[in-house]
Amino acid sequence: MSQKIRTRYAPSPTGRMHVGNLRTALYAYLIAKHEDGDFILRIEDTDQERYVEGAVDIIYRTLKDTGLVHDEGPDKDGGVGPYVQSDRQKQGIYMQYAKQLVEKGEAYYCFCDKERLASLTQTVAGKEINVYDKHCLHLSREEVEANLAAGKPYVIRQNNPTEGTTTFHDDIYGDITVDNAELDDMILIKSDGYPTYNFANVVDDHLMGITHVVRGNEYLSSSPKYNRLYDAFGWEVPEYVHCPLITDENHQKLSKRSGHSSYEDLIEQGFLSEAVVNFVALLGWSPEDNEEIFSLEELVKRFDYRHLSKSPAVFDYTKLKWMNGEYLKAMDFDRFYEMAEPYLKEAVKKDYDLKKIAAMVKTRIEIFPDIKEHVDFFDALPDYDVAMYTHKKMKTNSETSLAVLKDLLPRLEAQEDYTNDALYATLSAYVEEKGYKNGYVMWPVRTAVSGKQMTPGGATELMEVLGKEESLTRIKKGIEKLEQA
């Protein structure tokens, strides 16, 4: 029987969840769930300086909102906890494994001070880099013991070879080989006793039985160091899945400055959680049939990480808005209204039927904040140019529009029933009687009652919401405008 797939999402609690981190979580979730595996949440808080209060809550909330339910984590013990690195550190897990490597000669204590380390910089290809010279590797056991007994500050470093090469395999990028001369003796345990991100990752992934490691391709270059750690321990190397870089429309790395780099940014801008998840899934992956709208359940069935792209994925904001619009169109009306209501109330202060207005805008908006520009005319008729009455396709102009409105006014004044159907029947009867085209009549009426070129509904739908009194006031205003033109 093949080994059960276990993936993990291991965020650092440093603030809002970047789109790239959400994608990592999503891909890790999809890889596990596609094969009925386990998805684990681990909090990597060993970098205490970057820790942000409340950030752990953001992680939980985002995973819950996006439907990425973890099988194990700090709140769901699966037997390989604790699932928070600072708790693991307190148990001495990392120090224990670092000392194992020291015993094997695969790591060593380093007591060099800042001044000595600063003197080790060298320029490679025009860049200043710091490469440790293995000075402390040559200390005798007695010297090490004496330094430790004297309480001298130290770090524990990985002992990497300086000759030969290291090859590692990535499921997307294939085999990658690096010269060992490029592998610095990276620090495993810092002077404060905390493990470095790289070391804690390897130890935790092994102890938690992680089979597939999903991460951004910026970690490609440090992967050989990870592999050397696995080999040093004699552990099996997990499968690596490195995701392509996400860039903005200008092909620059997606940064906070873009204004839409985090999940929270997008939700605040009026996007739906499920549309964001769908969009993020396609940042680097596409199904064979080029379909684009997927629920999370469909993604679980369809997702194959072997089809990830190597080239950078462009965060196309326009496409996200289109996709969100598709989700809004397909959304259950009651849920749509519940979400749209605050935006409608902000734009429409008068006592109109907001549900009717919501039904009109549902298929016309891409994000909730779009509502305002679609419905702002309900409260007050905007000042508009009579040129709007001229429409070549409808064969209307100022003269024809004035004639139609004056002709219709007494009929609309006599009409009691101002429901959409009744109004439509009246206007249709007038169209037939006069032998006009529909648009020849509807266009001037709609222009008069809205003062806008584009409206969420047709003339009679708008009049139903506005009611008799307001509709007639606006039509009279239109006649007046046209007469003065």
N, C-alpha and C positions, 0 to 999 in steps of 0.2 A: 504494500500500500504506500502511495506517495505521501510525503510529509505534508501536514496541514499548513496552509499558507498563513503566516502571521506578519502583519505590517504594523507600523506605528506612525503616529503623528507626534512629534516631539518639539512643540514650540517653546520659545523663551518668552516669559511674561514681560514684554517690553512695550506694550501699548496696543494700538489697534491692529487687527489682523490684515496684513498686506495681502493683496490679490495673489501674489506668488506663493505665500504660505497657505492660503486657502486652497490653491490648486494642488499643492503638495498633499494636504490633508485629503482632498477629494480623490486624487489618484491613488493614494495609499488605501483609502476606503474602498474604491472600486476594484482594485487588484485583489484585495482580500475577499470582498463579497462576491465577486465574479466566480470564485472557486469555493464559496461557502467557508471562507477562512475567518480569522479574528483580526479585528482592528483595535489597536491599543493606543491609549492616550498617555503620554509621559510628559511631565512638566520639567523642562530643563532650566533650572534657576540657579545654576552654579556661578553665573556671572552676576554677582550681587550688585555691582555698580550700575548695571543697566536695568535692574528690577524696577518695575513700575507698579505702584499700589493700584489694585483693582484690575490689573491686566489678566489675572487668572480667571476672574469672572467673565471678562470679555471672551476668553477662549471657550469657556463652557457655553456661554450664551450663543456664540457664533456657530458652534458645532450643533447645538440644539436647533437653532433657527434654520440651518441648512440641511438638517436631516442626517448629518453624519454621526450617527449614534455609535459610540465606542463600546466594545464588549468588555474591555478592562481599562482601569484607570484609577486615579486617586480615590474616586468615589465608588469604584466597582472592583474589588480585589479578585484577581484571577489566580492568586497563588505565587506570583513572581514579583510582588511589591517589595518595598514601597515604590510608588510610581512618580514620586517627586524627588529630583536628584539631591536636593539639600538634605532630605530625610535619609537618602541612601548614603550620603557623605557622612552624616552623623553616625551611621552604623559602621563606618570604617570600611565599606565595601571597596572603594577605589584605592585606598592606601594598601589594603590587603593584596589586591591584584598588582599594584605597582611594585610592591616588595617581591612578589613572585617573579616578576621580570628582572628585578635587580639580582635575585638569586641565580637566575638563568644566564646572567650576563647580557640580557637584552635591554637593560635600562641601568642607569647609574645616578647616584646623588651628585648634584652640582652645587658648589658653595660659592661660585664666583659672584662678586659684588657688581653693582650697576656700572661702576667706572670701568671695570675690566670688560664687561659685556659691550659697553659703548665703544670700546677701542677695537672691536672685532668687525666693524662695518667695512664692506668692500663694495666697489662699484662693478656691477655686471650689466652690460648692455645699457649703460647710461643711467642705471637705477642703483640707488644706494640700498644694499641689503645687509642683513646681519646674519652671519653664518657662524654657529658655535664651533670652536676648534677642538672639541673633545678633551679639553684641558683636564677636567676632573675625572675623566674615565680612568686616568692613570694613577689615581690616588690608591694607596694600599688600603686594605680592610681596616688596618689599625688607624690610619689617618682619618678615614670616614667615621669610625667609631668615636674617635677623639673629638672631631668636629660636632658630631651629634650630641655627645655628652656635654660639650661646652655650650650647647644651645645655639650654635651658629645657624643663621637662616639658610635654607636650602630649597632647591626644586629637584624633582626627579625627571631625568631626561630619557628619551628613547635612544637606544644605541643603534643607529642605522649604519649599514655598511657604506664605505666611500667608493667602492669599486663595483663593477658589474651593473646589472639593470634589474628593474622590477616591472613585471607586467601584471596588469589587472584587466578583468573583463567587465564591460558594461553592456547591458542588454540593448541599449540604443546606439552607443558609439563604438561597440566592438572592443577589440583588444587595444589597450593603450600601454605603451612601454616608456618608462622614464629611466634616465641614468641615475644610479644611486648617489652620484656626486651631488645631485640636485636636492637630495632629501636631507634637510637639516635635522639635527637631533632635537625634535620638538619636545617641548615640556609636557609631561604627563600630569604631574602634581605641582601646583603652584606654591609659592612661598606661604600662602595663607592656609595651605592644607587642602584647598579645593582642587578637584580635578579640572583639567582643561576640557573644553567642549569636545575636542576630538577623542580624547581618551575615555571620557565618561560615556560617550556615544557607543564606542566599540564594546566596552564592558557591559553596558546595559543591554545593547542589542543582543549580545550573546546570551546573557543570563535570562533575558525575556523570550528567547527562542525566535527572534525576528528572522524571517526567511527572505524578505524583500525590503530593501532600503530605498525609499523614494526621496529624492532631494534635487535641488537646483543644480544646473551644470557648473555653477561657480565652484562646486566642491570636487569637480573632476580632478583638479590638480593635486588635491590632498588625499585622494583615494589610495595611491600607492602606500602612503604612510599608514593608512588604516589596515591595508592588506598585510603589511609587515607586522602590525600588532597581532592580527589574527594568527599569522604564521608563528609568531613568537610564542603565543599561548598554545598553539597546536589546535586552534579552533577552526571550524568550517566557516568559510567566507560566505556571507549572504549574497543574494543577487542584487546588483545595483541597478537602479533605474534613475538616470539623471535627466531631468526635464529641461527643455530649452528655455533660454532667457525670455522674459516678457518685456517688450519695449513699447513706448508710446508711438503715436502716429509719425513722429519725426525720427523714429528708430533709435531713440535714446532710452536708456534703462528707465523703466516706469518708477518715478519717484513721487514723494509726497507732494511735490510742487504741482504735479499734474491735477491735483484736486480729486482724483478718483482712484487712488492707489490702494485704498483699503476697503474691506467689506462694509464697514460702518459708513464710510463716505458715500458709497453707492446707495445704501438703504436710506440715508438722510436725503439723498437727491431724488428719492421717490421710486427707486427700482424695487422689484419684487425679488425676494430671496431665491425662489426657484428659477427665475430668469438669470440671476447672477450665477447660480450654480451651473446651469446649462451653458452659459457663455464661457465661464472659466474652464469647463471641461474641454471646450474646443480651442483653448489656447495651447496648441501644441499637439493636439490629437484630432483626427477626423475619421469618421467611419468610412467604409469603402464606398457606400452609395451616396456620399455627400449630403445626407439628411442633416438637418440642423436643430430641430426642436425635439428635445428629449426630457422626459421626467427622470428623476433619480433612479427609479426602478428600471427604466429602459436603459439608462446608462450602465447600470450594474450588469445587465444582460449583454450589452453591445461592446463594452469597453475592452480593448485589447492593447495593453501597454506596448506591445511590440510594434505598434503602428504609430508610436510617437515620432514627431518630427525632430530633426537635429537643428534645423534653422530657427532663429528667434521668432517668437509669436508676437504679432502686433495687437495691442489692445485697441481695438477699433470701437471707439465710443458710439459712433453712429450706428454700427451694427448691433451693439448692446441695446440701444434705444429701440431699434426696429424689433429686436427679439422680445424686449419687454412689452412692446405694443401687442405682439402676437399673443403673449401670455394674458394680457388684459382682455383682449377680444374673447379668448376662450374661457375666461374666469366666470365662475358662478356669480350671478348678479348680486345676491345678498352680500357675499364677501367683498365684491367690488365696491358696493355702496358703503359698506362699513369703513373701507380704507379711503374712499374718495370723499366721504362726508366732511372731514375737517377742511379739506381744500375748497370744497363747494361753499361751505359756510363762510370761509374767508373772502371768497369772491362775490357771493350773492348774499346781501344783508336783508333784502326785502323778503316778504313772506310768500315765496314761490314754492311750488312742489319740487323739492330737490331731487327726489327719486326720478321724476320725469327728465330732469336736466341730466342726471347721472346716466340714464339710459341712452340719451343722445350722444354724450361725449365718450362713452365706453369704447366704441370702435374707432374713435378719432384721435385719441391721445397715445403717446408712447410712454410717458411717465406722469405720475400724478400732478407734479407742479405745472404741467401743460394745461391743466384744467382752467386756470385763471384766464388765460388769453382767449379761450374758447367761449367763456360764459360771462365775461365782464360787462357785456351790453345789457344783461337782464336788469341790473340795478338802475342803469341810466343810459339813455340813448346817446352814443358818442356823436360828436360833431363830425359830420361826414361830407364828402364832396359829391355834388350831384352827378359828377362824371361816372359814378358807380352805377347809375341807372342804365348806362350805355353798355350793351353786351352784344357783340357781333353774332355770336352763335345763337343767342335767343332772339336776335333781330330787334332788340329794344334800344331806345334812346330816350332823351329827356322828354320829347314831345309824346311819344307813344306811352311812356310810363305815366306821364301826367294824365293822359286821357283814360288809361286803365284805372288808375287810383280814384279819379273823380267818379268814374262810372260805377266802381265797386262800392264806394263809400256808403251810399244809401242802403245797399243790400246788406252790408256788414253791420250797419247801424240797426237794421230791422231784425237781424239774426239774434236769437236768444241763446241757442245752443252753441257754446264756444269750445266744444270738444274737437279734437283733430279731425275725426271722421266727418262730423257735420260741416265743419268749415271747408274741408276738402271737397265735399259734395257740392257746396255752394259755388266754390271757385271752378270746379269741373263743369258744372252746369253753365256757368258764364262762358267758359272756354268754348263749349260746344255750340252754344247759342250764337256766339260771334264768329265761330269758325277760326279761332286763333290756335296757335300751337301752345302747349302747356306752359313752357318756359316764358312765353311772351307775357303771361299774366303773373306767374309765380315769382319771377325775378324781381319786378318792381315792388311787389308786396313784401317779399323777404327783405329787400334792401330797406324799405321804409320802416319795418318793425325792428330791424337789427342795427342798421347803420354800418353793417360790416360786409366785406366781400365774401368771407368764409364764415359759415355758421355751423354749429353741430347738428341742427335739424332743418327741415324744410319750413316754408312760410307758415303753414297751418299748425305744425308742431309747436313752433315758437309762439304763435298766437294763443294756443291752448294754455301754455304756461303763463304768458303775460296777462291773459284774461281780456274780457271785452273792452273795459274802460281804457286800459293802457294801450291795447292794440289800436284802438280808434284814435287815441291821442297821437300816437306815432305816425299813423297813416296821414292824419291831417297835417302833421308837421312836414311830412314828405311832400304833400301837395303844395304847401306853403313854400317850401324850399324850391321846388320845381317852377312854381309860378314866378318866383323872384329871380330865377336863373336867367 
